[in-house]
C-alpha cells in the first residue's frame, strides 16, 4: 500500500493560493501531480509558465512541467487510478449561508475515478461534520466503494498565509485527521512525505473546528483593536503606542493592530461558518462572532468618514476632490483583492463624488476595480488626500503618497506633519 501511495498520481483540485503551492511541493517531492482548476484563464496562464500566486515562482512551475512532474487541466479525464486527491476549492458564503457547491462538484467529479486504496483529503475551510456527512456520501455513491474500507478519507485544514516569508507550507505544522484510524495514518504519511510537520487529531470534526477556531480568534481580536481605534480619538489616546507598549508584556498578551477592515477568504468568511454551525446545531447565536462581524465590517465606513472629515477641515468638497489609495489587495505583498476593504472604501468614496485613484503594482488589470483609476497610468501628480490601506513592502513603496496634501494612514507605517493615523 505505501509503495502505491508514492507511485500513483496525486491530484490537487483547485490551483490557487492553497492548491498550487501544495501541487508544486508534491512535485518537488518526486510525485507526479495533476492540478485541476475550473478557471480556463488560470489553466492557460499556468500552462504558459506564469504563476498566479506570489508564494510559487513561475520558474518552479516551468521546472516541474519540464521534469514531467506537474501538469494542469480543467477536466478529470486523466486521473483514473490516482493515489491521492486533495480538494482545495473555495467555500464562500451565499446570502450569509455556507456554499459548499465547489466541494460537492469536486467530489462528484473525483468519485467516478476512485480505485481501491485511493485517498481523498479535503483542505477547504468548512464547518464540523462536512467531511463525514457531505463528502463521504458523495464519494461512496459515485464510486460504489466503501470509505474507510476500500478507500481512505481525511481532512487537513489549509494554513497558507500568502506573502508570509517566514512561515510557509513546508514549515507550518499541518493538522491532519481521518474518518478512521487507517485513514489518519495514510493522510499523515502523505504530508510527512512532503516534509511537512504534522499534528494528528482524533477526528475530522476536531480538525474542521481547528481551522474555524484559528480564524475566529484573529477575527475577534482584530475587532477589539478596531473598535478601540474608533474610540481612541475621543479618548485623546494614541492607540498605536498603547498597543506597542502592551506587546512588551512577555505573557498573557498577543499583538493585533487596527486596520481599514478585514479581507481575503478567511476572516470575512470562516467565523461565519462557525456561527452558522452553532446556530444550526443548537439554535443559539454565537455572540462574539456576530459582534466581531459588525465591528470589522464597519471599518471601511469609518475610514471613509475620517477621510471626508479631513477634506472638510480644509474646505474641500468631496465632489471636486482627488483621492489616492495606496494598496487594493487585502494583505501586504499579495495580489488578492477578495473581500478587500480597499474595494469597499473606493466605492464609498466614489459615491461621495470623489475621483478615486489607486496604486498597487501587485494587482493585475483583470482584478482592478472598474471605478478606480490606476494612478500609474495617469499624469496626475497632486491629490487632495492619500489613504494608506495596504502596507506593501513595509510601506517603502508608499513614497508616492507623500506629495498628497493630507495622508490618512490606516496601517501606522508613515510619518510626517501631513499624516493622520487611523
C-alpha positions in Angstrom: 0.0 0.0 0.0 2.7 2.5 0.9 4.5 1.8 -2.4 1.3 2.6 -4.3 1.0 5.8 -2.3 4.3 7.0 -3.7 3.9 5.8 -7.2 0.3 6.8 -8.1 -0.8 10.1 -9.5 -1.5 12.9 -6.9 -4.4 15.1 -7.9 -4.9 18.6 -6.5 -8.3 20.2 -7.2 -8.0 24.0 -7.2 -4.8 25.7 -8.2 -5.0 29.0 -6.3 -3.3 30.2 -3.1 -3.7 26.9 -1.4 -3.7 24.3 -4.2 -0.8 25.5 -6.3 1.8 25.6 -3.6 0.8 22.1 -2.5 0.9 20.8 -6.0 4.4 22.1 -6.6 5.6 20.9 -3.2 4.3 17.4 -4.1 6.0 17.5 -7.5 9.3 18.5 -5.9 9.0 15.5 -3.5 9.0 13.3 -6.6 5.3 12.7 -7.1 3.5 13.0 -10.4 0.9 15.7 -9.9 -2.1 16.7 -11.9 -3.6 20.1 -11.0 -7.3 20.7 -11.8 -8.9 24.1 -11.9 -12.2 25.2 -13.4 -10.8 28.6 -14.4 -9.8 28.3 -18.0 -7.8 31.6 -17.8 -5.9 30.3 -14.8 -5.1 27.0 -16.5 -3.9 28.8 -19.6 -1.7 31.1 -17.6 -0.1 28.3 -15.6 0.4 26.3 -18.8 2.3 29.3 -20.1 4.5 29.1 -17.1 3.0 32.1 -15.2 2.3 31.7 -11.5 -0.9 33.4 -10.3 0.2 33.4 -6.7 3.2 35.1 -5.0 4.2 32.0 -3.0 5.1 30.0 -6.1 7.7 31.3 -8.5 7.0 30.9 -12.2 10.3 29.1 -12.7 9.2 26.4 -10.2 6.1 25.7 -12.4 8.2 25.6 -15.6 10.7 23.3 -14.0 8.1 20.9 -12.6 6.5 20.7 -16.1 9.7 20.1 -17.9 10.5 17.2 -15.5 7.1 15.7 -16.2 6.1 16.0 -12.5 3.3 18.6 -12.9 0.5 19.2 -15.4 -2.7 21.2 -15.2 -6.1 20.8 -16.8 -9.7 21.8 -16.4 -11.1 18.3 -16.6 -10.8 15.0 -14.8 -10.2 12.7 -17.8 -6.6 11.8 -16.9 -6.8 11.0 -13.2 -8.2 7.4 -13.2 -6.4 5.3 -10.7 -5.0 8.2 -8.7 -3.3 7.5 -5.4 -4.2 10.8 -3.7 -6.7 13.6 -4.4 -6.6 16.8 -2.4 -9.6 19.2 -2.6 -8.6 22.8 -2.1 -11.6 24.6 -3.6 -13.3 27.8 -2.3 -16.1 27.7 0.2 -17.7 31.1 0.0 -20.8 32.5 1.7 -24.0 32.9 -0.3 -26.6 35.2 1.4 -24.9 34.5 4.7 -25.0 30.7 4.4 -22.2 28.3 3.6 -21.9 27.5 -0.1 -20.3 24.0 -0.4 -21.1 23.6 -4.1 -17.4 23.7 -5.1 -16.7 20.8 -2.7 -19.8 18.9 -4.0 -18.7 19.4 -7.6 -15.2 18.3 -7.0 -16.3 15.2 -5.0 -18.7 14.1 -7.8 -16.0 14.6 -10.4 -13.5 12.6 -8.4 -15.9 9.8 -7.3 -16.0 8.0 -10.6 -12.2 7.8 -10.8 -11.7 6.3 -7.3 -10.0 2.9 -7.2 -9.3 0.7 -4.2 -6.6 2.1 -1.9 -7.0 5.7 -3.0 -7.1 8.6 -0.6 -9.1 11.8 -0.7 -8.3 14.7 1.5 -10.4 17.8 2.0 -8.5 21.0 2.8 -11.2 23.6 2.1 -12.4 25.5 5.2 -15.8 24.3 6.3 -18.0 23.6 9.4 -17.6 20.5 11.6 -19.2 17.4 10.0 -18.7 18.3 6.4 -16.2 15.6 5.6 -18.2 12.7 7.1 -21.8 14.0 6.3 -21.3 15.6 2.9 -18.1 14.5 1.3 -18.1 10.8 2.1 -21.6 10.0 0.9 -20.9 11.7 -2.5 -17.7 9.7 -2.9 -19.3 6.4 -1.9 -22.3 6.9 -4.2 -20.2 7.8 -7.2 -17.6 5.1 -6.7 -19.6 2.2 -5.4 -16.9 1.7 -2.8 -16.9 2.0 1.0 -15.0 4.8 2.6 -12.6 3.7 5.4 -12.5 0.2 3.9 -12.0 0.4 0.2 -10.5 3.9 0.1 -9.4 6.5 2.7 -10.7 9.9 3.5 -9.3 12.7 5.7 -9.4 16.4 6.5 -6.5 18.7 6.9 -7.2 22.4 7.1 -5.0 24.7 5.0 -2.8 27.2 6.9 -1.5 29.2 3.9 -0.6 32.8 4.8 0.0 34.4 1.4 3.1 36.7 1.3 4.5 35.4 4.6 8.2 35.0 4.1 8.8 33.3 7.4 6.1 30.7 7.6 5.1 28.7 4.5 3.6 25.4 3.5 6.6 23.3 4.4 7.5 24.6 7.9 4.0 25.3 9.2 2.6 22.4 11.3 -0.3 20.7 9.5 -3.3 19.4 11.4 -4.3 16.0 10.0 -7.3 13.7 10.6 -9.1 10.8 9.1 -12.5 9.2 9.2 -10.9 6.2 10.9 -7.5 5.1 12.2 -6.3 3.8 8.9 -7.3 6.9 7.0 -5.5 9.1 9.5 -2.3 7.0 9.1 -2.4 7.4 5.3 -3.1 11.1 5.4 -0.4 11.6 8.0 2.1 9.8 5.8 1.2 11.8 2.8 2.0 15.2 4.3 5.1 13.8 6.1 6.4 12.6 2.7 6.3 16.2 1.5 8.4 17.3 4.5 5.6 19.0 6.4 5.4 18.6 10.2 2.0 17.1 11.2 -0.3 17.4 14.2 -2.7 14.4 14.2 -6.1 14.8 15.9 -8.7 12.2 16.7 -11.3 13.0 14.1 -12.3 15.1 11.1 -14.7 17.3 13.2 -11.9 18.3 15.5 -9.7 19.3 12.5 -12.6 21.2 10.9 -13.2 23.1 14.1 -9.5 23.8 14.5 -9.4 26.0 11.3 -12.5 27.9 12.3 -11.2 28.4 15.8 -7.9 29.8 14.5 -9.5 32.4 12.3 -12.3 33.3 14.7 -9.6 34.0 17.3 -8.0 36.5 14.9 -11.3 37.9 13.8 -12.4 38.7 17.4 -9.1 40.2 18.5 -8.9 42.4 15.4 -12.4 43.6 16.1 -11.3 44.5 19.6 -8.5 46.8 18.5 -10.6 48.1 15.6 -13.3 49.3 18.0 -10.6 50.7 20.3 -9.3 52.6 17.3 -12.7 54.1 16.7 -12.8 55.4 20.3 -9.2 56.4 20.7 -9.7 59.8 19.1 -12.4 60.8 21.5 -10.3 59.5 24.4 -7.3 61.5 23.3 -5.2 58.3 23.1 -2.6 57.2 20.6 -3.9 53.6 20.2 -0.8 52.5 18.3 1.5 53.5 21.1 -0.7 51.7 23.6 -0.7 48.5 21.6 3.1 48.6 21.2 3.5 49.2 24.9 1.1 46.3 25.8 3.0 44.0 23.4 6.2 44.3 25.6 4.4 42.1 28.1 6.1 38.7 27.7 3.0 36.7 28.7 -0.8 36.9 28.5 -0.9 39.3 25.5 -0.8 38.9 21.8 -0.4 41.8 19.5 -3.1 42.7 17.0 -3.3 46.0 15.2 -6.2 48.0 13.7 -6.8 48.5 10.0 -9.3 49.5 7.4 -11.2 46.3 7.6 -10.6 42.5 7.1 -10.4 40.8 3.7 -9.5 37.7 1.9 -11.3 34.4 2.1 -10.6 33.6 5.7 -11.6 36.3 8.2 -14.7 37.6 6.5 -16.0 34.1 5.9 -14.6 31.4 8.3 -16.1 32.8 11.6 -19.5 33.0 9.9 -19.2 29.2 9.1 -18.7 28.6 12.8 -21.5 30.9 13.7 -23.8 29.1 11.3 -22.8 25.7 12.6 -23.6 26.7 16.2 -26.9 28.2 15.2 -27.8 25.2 13.1 -26.9 22.7 15.8 -28.0 24.5 19.0 -30.4 27.2 17.9 -28.3 29.7 19.7 -26.3 32.7 18.5 -22.5 32.9 18.7 -22.5 36.4 20.0 -18.7 37.0 19.9 -18.7 36.3 16.2 -21.7 38.5 15.5 -20.2 41.4 17.3 -16.8 41.0 15.6 -18.6 40.8 12.2 -20.4 44.1 13.0 -17.2 45.9 14.1 -14.9 44.7 11.3 -17.5 45.2 8.5 -18.0 48.8 9.7 -14.3 49.7 9.4 -14.3 50.8 5.7 -17.1 53.2 6.5 -15.2 54.5 9.5 -12.1 55.1 7.2 -14.3 57.0 4.7 -15.9 59.1 7.4 -12.5 60.1 8.7 -11.3 60.8 5.1 -14.2 63.1 4.5 -13.6 64.9 7.8 -10.0 65.6 6.7 -11.3 67.1 3.5 -13.9 69.2 5.3 -11.2 70.6 7.6 -9.6 72.1 4.5 -13.0 73.2 3.0 -12.6 70.7 0.1 -15.9 69.4 -1.4 -15.7 65.6 -1.9 -17.3 66.1 -5.3 -14.2 68.1 -6.5 -11.6 66.0 -4.7 -8.9 63.7 -6.0 -8.1 60.8 -3.6 -5.2 58.4 -4.0 -5.4 55.0 -2.3 -2.3 53.0 -1.7 -3.0 49.3 -1.9 -6.0 47.5 -3.2 -5.1 43.9 -2.0 -6.4 42.9 1.3 -3.0 41.8 2.5 0.5 43.2 2.1 2.7 41.7 -0.6 -0.1 39.8 -2.3 -2.4 40.4 -5.2 -5.5 39.1 -3.5 -8.5 41.5 -3.6 -11.1 39.1 -2.4 -13.3 40.9 0.1 -10.6 43.6 0.3 -11.7 46.6 2.4 -10.0 48.9 -0.2 -12.6 48.0 -2.7 -15.4 49.0 -0.4 -13.7 52.2 0.6 -13.2 53.1 -3.1 -16.9 52.5 -3.8 -17.9 54.7 -0.8 -15.6 57.5 -1.8 -16.9 57.3 -5.3 -20.5 57.5 -4.0 -19.4 60.7 -2.2 -18.4 62.2 -5.5 -14.6 61.8 -5.2 -12.4 61.0 -8.1 -10.6 57.9 -6.9 -7.1 56.7 -7.9 -5.0 53.9 -6.6 -1.5 52.4 -6.7 -0.9 48.7 -6.4 1.7 47.0 -8.5 0.6 43.6 -7.2 -3.0 43.7 -8.5 -3.5 42.8 -12.2 -5.6 44.7 -14.7 -8.0 41.8 -14.6 -8.7 42.3 -10.9 -8.5 46.1 -10.9 -11.9 47.7 -9.9 -13.5 49.5 -12.8 -14.4 52.6 -10.8 -10.8 53.3 -9.7 -8.2 54.9 -12.0 -4.7 53.4 -11.9 -2.5 56.3 -10.8 0.5 54.7 -12.5 -1.3 55.3 -15.9 -2.2 59.0 -15.3 -0.4 62.3 -15.4 -2.0 63.5 -12.1 0.7 64.4 -9.6 -1.2 66.1 -6.8 -4.0 64.7 -4.7 -6.2 66.3 -2.0 -5.9 63.2 0.1 -3.9 60.0 0.2 -5.0 56.9 2.1 -2.6 54.1 3.1 -4.6 50.9 3.0 -2.1 48.1 2.3 1.5 48.4 3.5 3.2 46.5 0.7 7.0 46.1 1.3 6.8 47.6 4.8 5.4 50.8 3.3 8.5 51.7 1.3 6.5 51.8 -1.9 4.1 54.3 -0.3 6.6 57.1 -1.1 4.2 58.4 -3.9 1.7 59.2 -1.1 3.9 61.9 0.3 3.1 64.5 -2.3 -0.6 64.3 -1.2 -1.7 67.4 0.7 -3.0 65.2 3.5 -2.5 61.5 4.3 -4.7 59.1 6.3 -2.6 56.2 7.4 -4.6 53.2 8.4 -1.6 51.0 9.0 0.7 53.1 11.1 3.6 52.9 8.7 4.0 56.6 7.6 5.2 59.7 9.4 5.2 63.4 8.7 3.3 66.6 9.5 0.6 65.9 6.9 0.0 62.3 8.2 -3.1 61.5 10.3 -3.3 57.9 11.7 -6.4 55.9 12.0 
